[in-house]
């Protein structure tokens, strides 16, 4: 099937204007078995991210063609056959050495680790820039895209949740989420510093700093990622997760690897179970065989979410500084839903 044929089929089935702009391209280039492998990862829902060189767009005087949120693409395999349609929902530019572990995970390649991503993309960018006036550096600008899988011929590809990193593109949703949580008197589990930051830009910058793998770790959180959970149908922020890949003593003894919350008006819809499953899958890219999570003893809903993800009760501990008891659970990587 050609790109034009697949696009026409997609537009007809999904009620999209056929005149909507789109690009047709392949991962790794045509005639390359890498293109087949990566296209299959996209179709399987494992790969939902990609990266490209900002400098390359600049060299080609094509900055007006930079990827942006809402862009459609038809993905081709190594034989230039069209295999699926994707759409960007999270796009930002960041120095190579500040690309986050969650973006590396989103790219879906190898063991999905940041180390693997760096090794592969350093080689890729070196080859791409060879013969130009630019060369690879650790602080070269990288365009990071995350996309939703919109259509695969003959396959149900419905997605209800998208997972994004905090940026000003989601500022309005973050503000609305914070307001609703405050009005409901909800605890801001998994929201990092959202409660204390009235200025959404400050919150976003704080999240970016926390996830920056190039900085030195400190005793206030080491490294981790805040992940916004966006409902695909209306791009409403329905949840927030705080995922720790390096733990402080407090996290090791009490709170664990993952914190999460669901917007009060969106609870009891199964979102939390899917969120924790995604967090556990992300954490497996760091090589964790066992993931620890906690909940308050009277939080039956959270307990059900943990158990639905294969959680095994360990113990109940007392967190003296917060004057609360916590139930601690472990989840084995193979137990994810």
VEXKOL-685931 format. One record per residue (C-alpha): x negated, y, z; residue in three letters. Coordinates in steps of 0.02 Angstrom, whole numbers, plus 50000, padded with zeros to 5 digits. Layout:
BEGIN
<r><px>X</px><py>Y</py><pz>Z</pz><rest>Ala</rest></r>
...
END
This chain:
BEGIN
<r><px>50000</px><py>50000</py><pz>50000</pz><rest>Unk</rest></r>
<r><px>49934</px><py>50173</py><pz>49956</pz><rest>Unk</rest></r>
<r><px>49931</px><py>50318</py><pz>50076</pz><rest>Unk</rest></r>
<r><px>50069</px><py>50403</py><pz>49978</pz><rest>Unk</rest></r>
<r><px>50179</px><py>50249</py><pz>49985</pz><rest>Unk</rest></r>
<r><px>50155</px><py>50224</py><pz>50171</pz><rest>Unk</rest></r>
<r><px>50186</px><py>50408</py><pz>50206</pz><rest>Unk</rest></r>
<r><px>50349</px><py>50403</py><pz>50107</pz><rest>Unk</rest></r>
<r><px>50405</px><py>50247</py><pz>50200</pz><rest>Unk</rest></r>
<r><px>50361</px><py>50324</py><pz>50368</pz><rest>Unk</rest></r>
<r><px>50453</px><py>50487</py><pz>50329</pz><rest>Unk</rest></r>
<r><px>50607</px><py>50393</py><pz>50272</pz><rest>Unk</rest></r>
<r><px>50615</px><py>50280</py><pz>50425</pz><rest>Unk</rest></r>
<r><px>50569</px><py>50413</py><pz>50554</pz><rest>Unk</rest></r>
<r><px>50665</px><py>50561</py><pz>50479</pz><rest>Unk</rest></r>
<r><px>50509</px><py>50664</py><pz>50449</pz><rest>Unk</rest></r>
<r><px>50504</px><py>50793</py><pz>50308</pz><rest>Unk</rest></r>
<r><px>50403</px><py>50710</py><pz>50170</pz><rest>Unk</rest></r>
<r><px>50322</px><py>50879</py><pz>50133</pz><rest>Unk</rest></r>
<r><px>50242</px><py>50883</py><pz>50305</pz><rest>Unk</rest></r>
<r><px>50052</px><py>50894</py><pz>50282</pz><rest>Unk</rest></r>
<r><px>49945</px><py>50743</py><pz>50323</pz><rest>Unk</rest></r>
<r><px>49769</px><py>50678</py><pz>50292</pz><rest>Unk</rest></r>
<r><px>49722</px><py>50502</py><pz>50234</pz><rest>Unk</rest></r>
<r><px>49556</px><py>50434</py><pz>50297</pz><rest>Unk</rest></r>
<r><px>49468</px><py>50284</py><pz>50372</pz><rest>Unk</rest></r>
<r><px>49359</px><py>50257</py><pz>50525</pz><rest>Unk</rest></r>
<r><px>49181</px><py>50226</py><pz>50470</pz><rest>Unk</rest></r>
<r><px>49213</px><py>50254</py><pz>50285</pz><rest>Unk</rest></r>
<r><px>49289</px><py>50151</py><pz>50145</pz><rest>Unk</rest></r>
<r><px>49209</px><py>49986</py><pz>50099</pz><rest>Unk</rest></r>
<r><px>49150</px><py>49969</py><pz>50279</pz><rest>Unk</rest></r>
<r><px>49207</px><py>49824</py><pz>50390</pz><rest>Unk</rest></r>
<r><px>49199</px><py>49947</py><pz>50536</pz><rest>Unk</rest></r>
<r><px>49349</px><py>50033</py><pz>50457</pz><rest>Unk</rest></r>
<r><px>49447</px><py>49869</py><pz>50468</pz><rest>Unk</rest></r>
<r><px>49397</px><py>49836</py><pz>50648</pz><rest>Unk</rest></r>
<r><px>49441</px><py>50010</py><pz>50709</pz><rest>Unk</rest></r>
<r><px>49604</px><py>50017</py><pz>50611</pz><rest>Unk</rest></r>
<r><px>49655</px><py>49854</py><pz>50695</pz><rest>Unk</rest></r>
<r><px>49614</px><py>49927</py><pz>50866</pz><rest>Unk</rest></r>
<r><px>49729</px><py>50073</py><pz>50825</pz><rest>Unk</rest></r>
<r><px>49870</px><py>49957</py><pz>50771</pz><rest>Unk</rest></r>
<r><px>49849</px><py>49857</py><pz>50932</pz><rest>Unk</rest></r>
<r><px>49864</px><py>50015</py><pz>51036</pz><rest>Unk</rest></r>
<r><px>49688</px><py>49996</py><pz>51107</pz><rest>Unk</rest></r>
<r><px>49609</px><py>50141</py><pz>51012</pz><rest>Unk</rest></r>
<r><px>49697</px><py>50307</py><pz>51035</pz><rest>Unk</rest></r>
<r><px>49550</px><py>50425</py><pz>51020</pz><rest>Unk</rest></r>
<r><px>49414</px><py>50479</py><pz>50900</pz><rest>Unk</rest></r>
<r><px>49272</px><py>50606</py><pz>50893</pz><rest>Unk</rest></r>
<r><px>49187</px><py>50711</py><pz>50761</pz><rest>Unk</rest></r>
<r><px>49051</px><py>50842</py><pz>50747</pz><rest>Unk</rest></r>
<r><px>49105</px><py>51024</py><pz>50760</pz><rest>Unk</rest></r>
<r><px>48939</px><py>51072</py><pz>50681</pz><rest>Unk</rest></r>
<r><px>48981</px><py>50970</py><pz>50527</pz><rest>Unk</rest></r>
<r><px>49142</px><py>51068</py><pz>50499</pz><rest>Unk</rest></r>
<r><px>49043</px><py>51228</py><pz>50524</pz><rest>Unk</rest></r>
<r><px>48909</px><py>51175</py><pz>50400</pz><rest>Unk</rest></r>
<r><px>49042</px><py>51137</py><pz>50270</pz><rest>Unk</rest></r>
<r><px>49129</px><py>51304</py><pz>50303</pz><rest>Unk</rest></r>
<r><px>49285</px><py>51207</py><pz>50349</pz><rest>Unk</rest></r>
<r><px>49329</px><py>51272</py><pz>50521</pz><rest>Unk</rest></r>
<r><px>49506</px><py>51306</py><pz>50459</pz><rest>Unk</rest></r>
<r><px>49522</px><py>51117</py><pz>50438</pz><rest>Unk</rest></r>
<r><px>49481</px><py>51074</py><pz>50619</pz><rest>Unk</rest></r>
<r><px>49599</px><py>50943</py><pz>50694</pz><rest>Unk</rest></r>
<r><px>49740</px><py>51014</py><pz>50798</pz><rest>Unk</rest></r>
<r><px>49884</px><py>50951</py><pz>50903</pz><rest>Unk</rest></r>
<r><px>50027</px><py>50891</py><pz>50793</pz><rest>Unk</rest></r>
<r><px>49919</px><py>50839</py><pz>50644</pz><rest>Unk</rest></r>
<r><px>49972</px><py>50679</py><pz>50555</pz><rest>Unk</rest></r>
<r><px>49851</px><py>50555</py><pz>50477</pz><rest>Unk</rest></r>
<r><px>49872</px><py>50399</py><pz>50373</pz><rest>Unk</rest></r>
<r><px>49736</px><py>50276</py><pz>50423</pz><rest>Unk</rest></r>
<r><px>49655</px><py>50171</py><pz>50287</pz><rest>Unk</rest></r>
<r><px>49562</px><py>50006</py><pz>50302</pz><rest>Unk</rest></r>
<r><px>49396</px><py>49964</py><pz>50219</pz><rest>Unk</rest></r>
<r><px>49485</px><py>49934</py><pz>50052</pz><rest>Unk</rest></r>
<r><px>49574</px><py>50102</py><pz>50057</pz><rest>Unk</rest></r>
<r><px>49739</px><py>50016</py><pz>50096</pz><rest>Unk</rest></r>
<r><px>49853</px><py>50119</py><pz>50210</pz><rest>Unk</rest></r>
<r><px>49888</px><py>50029</py><pz>50373</pz><rest>Unk</rest></r>
<r><px>49968</px><py>50152</py><pz>50496</pz><rest>Unk</rest></r>
<r><px>50015</px><py>50331</py><pz>50537</pz><rest>Unk</rest></r>
<r><px>49947</px><py>50425</py><pz>50688</pz><rest>Unk</rest></r>
<r><px>49975</px><py>50598</py><pz>50761</pz><rest>Unk</rest></r>
<r><px>49858</px><py>50704</py><pz>50868</pz><rest>Unk</rest></r>
<r><px>49924</px><py>50756</py><pz>51040</pz><rest>Unk</rest></r>
<r><px>49765</px><py>50806</py><pz>51133</pz><rest>Unk</rest></r>
<r><px>49620</px><py>50898</py><pz>51048</pz><rest>Unk</rest></r>
<r><px>49475</px><py>50991</py><pz>51127</pz><rest>Unk</rest></r>
<r><px>49291</px><py>51033</py><pz>51095</pz><rest>Unk</rest></r>
<r><px>49159</px><py>50986</py><pz>51223</pz><rest>Unk</rest></r>
<r><px>48969</px><py>50966</py><pz>51227</pz><rest>Unk</rest></r>
<r><px>48912</px><py>50788</py><pz>51191</pz><rest>Unk</rest></r>
<r><px>48844</px><py>50764</py><pz>51367</pz><rest>Unk</rest></r>
<r><px>49008</px><py>50821</py><pz>51445</pz><rest>Unk</rest></r>
<r><px>49122</px><py>50702</py><pz>51348</pz><rest>Unk</rest></r>
<r><px>49220</px><py>50612</py><pz>51483</pz><rest>Unk</rest></r>
<r><px>49234</px><py>50427</py><pz>51525</pz><rest>Unk</rest></r>
<r><px>49421</px><py>50435</py><pz>51488</pz><rest>Unk</rest></r>
<r><px>49389</px><py>50495</py><pz>51311</pz><rest>Unk</rest></r>
<r><px>49262</px><py>50355</py><pz>51286</pz><rest>Unk</rest></r>
<r><px>49394</px><py>50233</py><pz>51347</pz><rest>Unk</rest></r>
<r><px>49522</px><py>50307</py><pz>51228</pz><rest>Unk</rest></r>
<r><px>49409</px><py>50272</py><pz>51080</pz><rest>Unk</rest></r>
<r><px>49431</px><py>50087</py><pz>51116</pz><rest>Unk</rest></r>
<r><px>49263</px><py>50027</py><pz>51050</pz><rest>Unk</rest></r>
<r><px>49145</px><py>49899</py><pz>51125</pz><rest>Unk</rest></r>
<r><px>49171</px><py>49884</py><pz>51312</pz><rest>Unk</rest></r>
<r><px>49255</px><py>50057</py><pz>51310</pz><rest>Unk</rest></r>
<r><px>49122</px><py>50128</py><pz>51426</pz><rest>Unk</rest></r>
<r><px>49045</px><py>50301</py><pz>51417</pz><rest>Unk</rest></r>
<r><px>48872</px><py>50223</py><pz>51398</pz><rest>Unk</rest></r>
<r><px>48929</px><py>50125</py><pz>51245</pz><rest>Unk</rest></r>
<r><px>49014</px><py>50279</py><pz>51172</pz><rest>Unk</rest></r>
<r><px>48856</px><py>50383</py><pz>51193</pz><rest>Unk</rest></r>
<r><px>48744</px><py>50254</py><pz>51113</pz><rest>Unk</rest></r>
<r><px>48856</px><py>50228</py><pz>50961</pz><rest>Unk</rest></r>
<r><px>48897</px><py>50411</py><pz>50934</pz><rest>Unk</rest></r>
<r><px>48719</px><py>50473</py><pz>50957</pz><rest>Unk</rest></r>
<r><px>48670</px><py>50360</py><pz>50812</pz><rest>Unk</rest></r>
<r><px>48823</px><py>50411</py><pz>50711</pz><rest>Unk</rest></r>
<r><px>48794</px><py>50599</py><pz>50733</pz><rest>Unk</rest></r>
<r><px>48607</px><py>50581</py><pz>50697</pz><rest>Unk</rest></r>
<r><px>48648</px><py>50499</py><pz>50531</pz><rest>Unk</rest></r>
<r><px>48785</px><py>50624</py><pz>50491</pz><rest>Unk</rest></r>
<r><px>48673</px><py>50775</py><pz>50522</pz><rest>Unk</rest></r>
<r><px>48521</px><py>50702</py><pz>50435</pz><rest>Unk</rest></r>
<r><px>48463</px><py>50815</py><pz>50294</pz><rest>Unk</rest></r>
<r><px>48558</px><py>50966</py><pz>50362</pz><rest>Unk</rest></r>
<r><px>48489</px><py>51116</py><pz>50455</pz><rest>Unk</rest></r>
<r><px>48562</px><py>51045</py><pz>50616</pz><rest>Unk</rest></r>
<r><px>48506</px><py>50896</py><pz>50717</pz><rest>Unk</rest></r>
<r><px>48579</px><py>50796</py><pz>50860</pz><rest>Unk</rest></r>
<r><px>48563</px><py>50871</py><pz>51034</pz><rest>Unk</rest></r>
<r><px>48640</px><py>50824</py><pz>51200</pz><rest>Unk</rest></r>
<r><px>48739</px><py>50986</py><pz>51201</pz><rest>Unk</rest></r>
<r><px>48802</px><py>50979</py><pz>51022</pz><rest>Unk</rest></r>
<r><px>48988</px><py>51016</py><pz>51007</pz><rest>Unk</rest></r>
<r><px>49104</px><py>50867</py><pz>50988</pz><rest>Unk</rest></r>
<r><px>49287</px><py>50873</py><pz>50936</pz><rest>Unk</rest></r>
<r><px>49381</px><py>50748</py><pz>51045</pz><rest>Unk</rest></r>
<r><px>49551</px><py>50692</py><pz>50982</pz><rest>Unk</rest></r>
<r><px>49683</px><py>50581</py><pz>51060</pz><rest>Unk</rest></r>
<r><px>49826</px><py>50521</py><pz>50953</pz><rest>Unk</rest></r>
<r><px>49989</px><py>50426</py><pz>50962</pz><rest>Unk</rest></r>
<r><px>50026</px><py>50277</py><pz>50850</pz><rest>Unk</rest></r>
<r><px>50176</px><py>50333</py><pz>50751</pz><rest>Unk</rest></r>
<r><px>50207</px><py>50193</py><pz>50626</pz><rest>Unk</rest></r>
<r><px>50144</px><py>50022</py><pz>50573</pz><rest>Unk</rest></r>
<r><px>50239</px><py>49937</py><pz>50429</pz><rest>Unk</rest></r>
<r><px>50346</px><py>49794</py><pz>50493</pz><rest>Unk</rest></r>
<r><px>50300</px><py>49822</py><pz>50676</pz><rest>Unk</rest></r>
<r><px>50385</px><py>49905</py><pz>50824</pz><rest>Unk</rest></r>
<r><px>50265</px><py>50042</py><pz>50879</pz><rest>Unk</rest></r>
<r><px>50375</px><py>50139</py><pz>51000</pz><rest>Unk</rest></r>
<r><px>50274</px><py>50227</py><pz>51136</pz><rest>Unk</rest></r>
<r><px>50357</px><py>50316</py><pz>51280</pz><rest>Unk</rest></r>
<r><px>50203</px><py>50383</py><pz>51370</pz><rest>Unk</rest></r>
<r><px>50048</px><py>50475</py><pz>51313</pz><rest>Unk</rest></r>
<r><px>49893</px><py>50498</py><pz>51421</pz><rest>Unk</rest></r>
<r><px>49801</px><py>50664</py><pz>51408</pz><rest>Unk</rest></r>
<r><px>49665</px><py>50762</py><pz>51496</pz><rest>Unk</rest></r>
<r><px>49704</px><py>50932</py><pz>51576</pz><rest>Unk</rest></r>
<r><px>49685</px><py>51078</py><pz>51457</pz><rest>Unk</rest></r>
<r><px>49773</px><py>51243</py><pz>51425</pz><rest>Unk</rest></r>
<r><px>49875</px><py>51156</py><pz>51290</pz><rest>Unk</rest></r>
<r><px>49971</px><py>51077</py><pz>51434</pz><rest>Unk</rest></r>
<r><px>49971</px><py>51230</py><pz>51547</pz><rest>Unk</rest></r>
<r><px>50160</px><py>51259</py><pz>51542</pz><rest>Unk</rest></r>
<r><px>50196</px><py>51078</py><pz>51584</pz><rest>Unk</rest></r>
<r><px>50072</px><py>51079</py><pz>51728</pz><rest>Unk</rest></r>
<r><px>50151</px><py>51237</py><pz>51799</pz><rest>Unk</rest></r>
<r><px>50326</px><py>51161</py><pz>51785</pz><rest>Unk</rest></r>
<r><px>50268</px><py>50998</py><pz>51865</pz><rest>Unk</rest></r>
<r><px>50187</px><py>51090</py><pz>52011</pz><rest>Unk</rest></r>
<r><px>50343</px><py>51197</py><pz>52038</pz><rest>Unk</rest></r>
<r><px>50458</px><py>51045</py><pz>52043</pz><rest>Unk</rest></r>
<r><px>50344</px><py>50951</py><pz>52162</pz><rest>Unk</rest></r>
<r><px>50337</px><py>51102</py><pz>52280</pz><rest>Unk</rest></r>
<r><px>50525</px><py>51128</py><pz>52275</pz><rest>Unk</rest></r>
<r><px>50555</px><py>50944</py><pz>52314</pz><rest>Unk</rest></r>
<r><px>50428</px><py>50945</py><pz>52455</pz><rest>Unk</rest></r>
<r><px>50336</px><py>50801</py><pz>52371</pz><rest>Unk</rest></r>
<r><px>50160</px><py>50752</py><pz>52414</pz><rest>Unk</rest></r>
<r><px>50039</px><py>50786</py><pz>52272</pz><rest>Unk</rest></r>
<r><px>49966</px><py>50610</py><pz>52266</pz><rest>Unk</rest></r>
<r><px>49854</px><py>50589</py><pz>52114</pz><rest>Unk</rest></r>
<r><px>49861</px><py>50774</py><pz>52070</pz><rest>Unk</rest></r>
<r><px>49686</px><py>50820</py><pz>52129</pz><rest>Unk</rest></r>
<r><px>49689</px><py>51006</py><pz>52177</pz><rest>Unk</rest></r>
<r><px>49853</px><py>51052</py><pz>52090</pz><rest>Unk</rest></r>
<r><px>49944</px><py>51101</py><pz>52249</pz><rest>Unk</rest></r>
<r><px>49816</px><py>51229</py><pz>52306</pz><rest>Unk</rest></r>
<r><px>49785</px><py>51306</py><pz>52134</pz><rest>Unk</rest></r>
<r><px>49918</px><py>51435</py><pz>52094</pz><rest>Unk</rest></r>
<r><px>49820</px><py>51484</py><pz>51940</pz><rest>Unk</rest></r>
<r><px>49839</px><py>51343</py><pz>51814</pz><rest>Unk</rest></r>
<r><px>49677</px><py>51391</py><pz>51726</pz><rest>Unk</rest></r>
<r><px>49581</px><py>51369</py><pz>51888</pz><rest>Unk</rest></r>
<r><px>49659</px><py>51196</py><pz>51911</pz><rest>Unk</rest></r>
<r><px>49613</px><py>51144</py><pz>51734</pz><rest>Unk</rest></r>
<r><px>49434</px><py>51205</py><pz>51753</pz><rest>Unk</rest></r>
<r><px>49420</px><py>51112</py><pz>51919</pz><rest>Unk</rest></r>
<r><px>49480</px><py>50951</py><pz>51835</pz><rest>Unk</rest></r>
<r><px>49357</px><py>50975</py><pz>51692</pz><rest>Unk</rest></r>
<r><px>49215</px><py>50999</py><pz>51815</pz><rest>Unk</rest></r>
<r><px>49262</px><py>50844</py><pz>51914</pz><rest>Unk</rest></r>
<r><px>49263</px><py>50735</py><pz>51757</pz><rest>Unk</rest></r>
<r><px>49101</px><py>50807</py><pz>51688</pz><rest>Unk</rest></r>
<r><px>48978</px><py>50660</py><pz>51691</pz><rest>Unk</rest></r>
<r><px>48827</px><py>50773</py><pz>51667</pz><rest>Unk</rest></r>
<r><px>48840</px><py>50856</py><pz>51838</pz><rest>Unk</rest></r>
<r><px>48771</px><py>50788</py><pz>52000</pz><rest>Unk</rest></r>
<r><px>48893</px><py>50696</py><pz>52112</pz><rest>Unk</rest></r>
<r><px>48939</px><py>50770</py><pz>52280</pz><rest>Unk</rest></r>
<r><px>49023</px><py>50713</py><pz>52439</pz><rest>Unk</rest></r>
<r><px>49190</px><py>50789</py><pz>52390</pz><rest>Unk</rest></r>
<r><px>49240</px><py>50669</py><pz>52254</pz><rest>Unk</rest></r>
<r><px>49089</px><py>50612</py><pz>52154</pz><rest>Unk</rest></r>
<r><px>49159</px><py>50588</py><pz>51978</pz><rest>Unk</rest></r>
<r><px>49333</px><py>50548</py><pz>51920</pz><rest>Unk</rest></r>
<r><px>49468</px><py>50591</py><pz>51795</pz><rest>Unk</rest></r>
<r><px>49636</px><py>50677</py><pz>51812</pz><rest>Unk</rest></r>
<r><px>49755</px><py>50605</py><pz>51683</pz><rest>Unk</rest></r>
<r><px>49916</px><py>50691</py><pz>51634</pz><rest>Unk</rest></r>
<r><px>50060</px><py>50575</py><pz>51587</pz><rest>Unk</rest></r>
<r><px>50164</px><py>50649</py><pz>51447</pz><rest>Unk</rest></r>
<r><px>50329</px><py>50579</py><pz>51385</pz><rest>Unk</rest></r>
<r><px>50312</px><py>50563</py><pz>51197</pz><rest>Unk</rest></r>
<r><px>50492</px><py>50602</py><pz>51151</pz><rest>Unk</rest></r>
<r><px>50494</px><py>50779</py><pz>51222</pz><rest>Unk</rest></r>
<r><px>50312</px><py>50807</py><pz>51278</pz><rest>Unk</rest></r>
<r><px>50370</px><py>50832</py><pz>51458</pz><rest>Unk</rest></r>
<r><px>50241</px><py>50796</py><pz>51592</pz><rest>Unk</rest></r>
<r><px>50319</px><py>50656</py><pz>51695</pz><rest>Unk</rest></r>
<r><px>50170</px><py>50601</py><pz>51800</pz><rest>Unk</rest></r>
<r><px>49992</px><py>50632</py><pz>51853</pz><rest>Unk</rest></r>
<r><px>49850</px><py>50515</py><pz>51901</pz><rest>Unk</rest></r>
<r><px>49685</px><py>50539</py><pz>51990</pz><rest>Unk</rest></r>
<r><px>49566</px><py>50397</py><pz>51943</pz><rest>Unk</rest></r>
<r><px>49400</px><py>50380</py><pz>52035</pz><rest>Unk</rest></r>
<r><px>49255</px><py>50288</py><pz>51955</pz><rest>Unk</rest></r>
<r><px>49133</px><py>50333</py><pz>52096</pz><rest>Unk</rest></r>
<r><px>49201</px><py>50321</py><pz>52273</pz><rest>Unk</rest></r>
<r><px>49162</px><py>50418</py><pz>52430</pz><rest>Unk</rest></r>
<r><px>49162</px><py>50326</py><pz>52597</pz><rest>Unk</rest></r>
<r><px>49340</px><py>50385</py><pz>52629</pz><rest>Unk</rest></r>
<r><px>49397</px><py>50314</py><pz>52462</pz><rest>Unk</rest></r>
<r><px>49308</px><py>50149</py><pz>52493</pz><rest>Unk</rest></r>
<r><px>49385</px><py>50127</py><pz>52665</pz><rest>Unk</rest></r>
<r><px>49557</px><py>50201</py><pz>52641</pz><rest>Unk</rest></r>
<r><px>49626</px><py>50280</py><pz>52482</pz><rest>Unk</rest></r>
<r><px>49548</px><py>50175</py><pz>52343</pz><rest>Unk</rest></r>
<r><px>49519</px><py>50203</py><pz>52158</pz><rest>Unk</rest></r>
<r><px>49687</px><py>50273</py><pz>52104</pz><rest>Unk</rest></r>
<r><px>49814</px><py>50402</py><pz>52161</pz><rest>Unk</rest></r>
<r><px>49971</px><py>50440</py><pz>52063</pz><rest>Unk</rest></r>
<r><px>50136</px><py>50532</py><pz>52071</pz><rest>Unk</rest></r>
<r><px>50292</px><py>50546</py><pz>51964</pz><rest>Unk</rest></r>
<r><px>50392</px><py>50705</py><pz>51941</pz><rest>Unk</rest></r>
<r><px>50541</px><py>50700</py><pz>52061</pz><rest>Unk</rest></r>
<r><px>50671</px><py>50712</py><pz>51922</pz><rest>Unk</rest></r>
<r><px>50588</px><py>50570</py><pz>51824</pz><rest>Unk</rest></r>
<r><px>50573</px><py>50438</py><pz>51960</pz><rest>Unk</rest></r>
<r><px>50646</px><py>50263</py><pz>51957</pz><rest>Unk</rest></r>
<r><px>50619</px><py>50248</py><pz>51768</pz><rest>Unk</rest></r>
<r><px>50472</px><py>50128</py><pz>51773</pz><rest>Unk</rest></r>
<r><px>50341</px><py>50260</py><pz>51735</pz><rest>Unk</rest></r>
<r><px>50235</px><py>50230</py><pz>51890</pz><rest>Unk</rest></r>
<r><px>50211</px><py>50045</py><pz>51849</pz><rest>Unk</rest></r>
<r><px>50149</px><py>50089</py><pz>51674</pz><rest>Unk</rest></r>
<r><px>50037</px><py>50226</py><pz>51743</pz><rest>Unk</rest></r>
<r><px>49951</px><py>50112</py><pz>51868</pz><rest>Unk</rest></r>
<r><px>49927</px><py>49981</py><pz>51732</pz><rest>Unk</rest></r>
<r><px>49842</px><py>50110</py><pz>51621</pz><rest>Unk</rest></r>
<r><px>49732</px><py>50168</py><pz>51766</pz><rest>Unk</rest></r>
<r><px>49678</px><py>49989</py><pz>51802</pz><rest>Unk</rest></r>
<r><px>49638</px><py>49958</py><pz>51619</pz><rest>Unk</rest></r>
<r><px>49536</px><py>50119</py><pz>51614</pz><rest>Unk</rest></r>
<r><px>49441</px><py>50068</py><pz>51770</pz><rest>Unk</rest></r>
<r><px>49397</px><py>49900</py><pz>51692</pz><rest>Unk</rest></r>
<r><px>49289</px><py>49998</py><pz>51568</pz><rest>Unk</rest></r>
<r><px>49172</px><py>50035</py><pz>51713</pz><rest>Unk</rest></r>
<r><px>49151</px><py>49849</py><pz>51745</pz><rest>Unk</rest></r>
<r><px>49260</px><py>49841</py><pz>51900</pz><rest>Unk</rest></r>
<r><px>49328</px><py>49666</py><pz>51931</pz><rest>Unk</rest></r>
<r><px>49429</px><py>49727</py><pz>52079</pz><rest>Unk</rest></r>
<r><px>49524</px><py>49890</py><pz>52099</pz><rest>Unk</rest></r>
<r><px>49584</px><py>49955</py><pz>52267</pz><rest>Unk</rest></r>
<r><px>49744</px><py>50056</py><pz>52294</pz><rest>Unk</rest></r>
<r><px>49840</px><py>50110</py><pz>52448</pz><rest>Unk</rest></r>
<r><px>50013</px><py>50166</py><pz>52499</pz><rest>Unk</rest></r>
<r><px>50105</px><py>50221</py><pz>52655</pz><rest>Unk</rest></r>
<r><px>50192</px><py>50077</py><pz>52745</pz><rest>Unk</rest></r>
<r><px>50364</px><py>50157</py><pz>52722</pz><rest>Unk</rest></r>
<r><px>50340</px><py>50192</py><pz>52536</pz><rest>Unk</rest></r>
<r><px>50434</px><py>50044</py><pz>52466</pz><rest>Unk</rest></r>
<r><px>50434</px><py>50112</py><pz>52288</pz><rest>Unk</rest></r>
<r><px>50244</px><py>50128</py><pz>52284</pz><rest>Unk</rest></r>
<r><px>50224</px><py>49954</py><pz>52359</pz><rest>Unk</rest></r>
<r><px>50333</px><py>49882</py><pz>52220</pz><rest>Unk</rest></r>
<r><px>50228</px><py>49970</py><pz>52088</pz><rest>Unk</rest></r>
<r><px>50068</px><py>49897</py><pz>52160</pz><rest>Unk</rest></r>
<r><px>50141</px><py>49722</py><pz>52173</pz><rest>Unk</rest></r>
<r><px>50207</px><py>49733</py><pz>51994</pz><rest>Unk</rest></r>
<r><px>50027</px><py>49762</py><pz>51939</pz><rest>Unk</rest></r>
<r><px>49965</px><py>49606</py><pz>52029</pz><rest>Unk</rest></r>
<r><px>49920</px><py>49692</py><pz>52193</pz><rest>Unk</rest></r>
<r><px>49866</px><py>49582</py><pz>52339</pz><rest>Unk</rest></r>
<r><px>49885</px><py>49648</py><pz>52517</pz><rest>Unk</rest></r>
<r><px>49720</px><py>49665</py><pz>52611</pz><rest>Unk</rest></r>
<r><px>49755</px><py>49757</py><pz>52773</pz><rest>Unk</rest></r>
<r><px>49835</px><py>49907</py><pz>52856</pz><rest>Unk</rest></r>
<r><px>49712</px><py>50041</py><pz>52913</pz><rest>Unk</rest></r>
<r><px>49728</px><py>50202</py><pz>53012</pz><rest>Unk</rest></r>
<r><px>49662</px><py>50360</py><pz>52929</pz><rest>Unk</rest></r>
<r><px>49625</px><py>50466</py><pz>53082</pz><rest>Unk</rest></r>
<r><px>49593</px><py>50632</py><pz>52996</pz><rest>Unk</rest></r>
<r><px>49766</px><py>50626</py><pz>52914</pz><rest>Unk</rest></r>
<r><px>49850</px><py>50536</py><pz>53061</pz><rest>Unk</rest></r>
<r><px>49928</px><py>50405</py><pz>52946</pz><rest>Unk</rest></r>
<r><px>49925</px><py>50218</py><pz>52922</pz><rest>Unk</rest></r>
<r><px>49890</px><py>50152</py><pz>52747</pz><rest>Unk</rest></r>
<r><px>49921</px><py>49982</py><pz>52670</pz><rest>Unk</rest></r>
<r><px>49771</px><py>49931</py><pz>52565</pz><rest>Unk</rest></r>
<r><px>49788</px><py>49819</py><pz>52412</pz><rest>Unk</rest></r>
<r><px>49670</px><py>49749</py><pz>52281</pz><rest>Unk</rest></r>
<r><px>49710</px><py>49720</py><pz>52098</pz><rest>Unk</rest></r>
<r><px>49604</px><py>49603</py><pz>51993</pz><rest>Unk</rest></r>
<r><px>49572</px><py>49662</py><pz>51816</pz><rest>Unk</rest></r>
<r><px>49655</px><py>49509</py><pz>51741</pz><rest>Unk</rest></r>
<r><px>49813</px><py>49544</py><pz>51842</pz><rest>Unk</rest></r>
<r><px>49859</px><py>49705</py><pz>51748</pz><rest>Unk</rest></r>
<r><px>50032</px><py>49712</py><pz>51666</pz><rest>Unk</rest></r>
END
